[in-house]
Amino acid sequence: MSAIATALTGEAHALSPDRYFGIATPGKLAMWIFLISDAFSFGGLLLAYGILRGQVPAAESWHRAGEPELGINFTALLTFWLICSSVTMVLAVASASEGNRRAAVKWLVLTALGGVGFLLGQAEEYFGIFGVFSHGLATEGLWLGHSAYASTFYVTTTFHGMHVLAGTLYILATVPRVRLGKAGASEVEILGLFWHFVDLIWILVFTFIYLL
């Protein structure tokens, strides 16, 4: 009975150590399976973007008349911000591995703030609610469903934004567990896997949709 309980929590090492991959808990394996399946979802979105973009003749513009260009400089800043949150997550995992709960909580909170800042920046890009990014793409004429350019942009970036939101809530739910000693290094490491995946996917989205 105790073996079943420890397997469900993922804290115990239920699997034999591997020479190259170390010891994998059931929780870590489950997260890897989820991330692989989720990567196919993003791959499908980027593939659809590539197909639609490829159907546009070279002499024609990808976006329709009146639709604004994407603000690469502002989004590059958001990308850097998100990458910095990956650094704080690495520090959180390292602190949890060392048994330093206070430091782990600090770095997790900073990572969550990185997620919140990214989401606010994305809202600014869409709607210009803070007046930093002009008047916002939607206000300037980029509407969902108006063109393939607009639709692929909003569907892909909002799908990623949902992942950032889920990751931020995941972090905030883990923080009190770490603080009370109910979540160990294994749980923080699993959380880190999800957050690094979200950051990596954004780099691909930024490259394909903004830079290319």
Helices and strands as residue ranges (DSSP letters): H 2-9, H 26-54, H 72-97, H 101-127, H 148-179, H 185-205, I 206-211
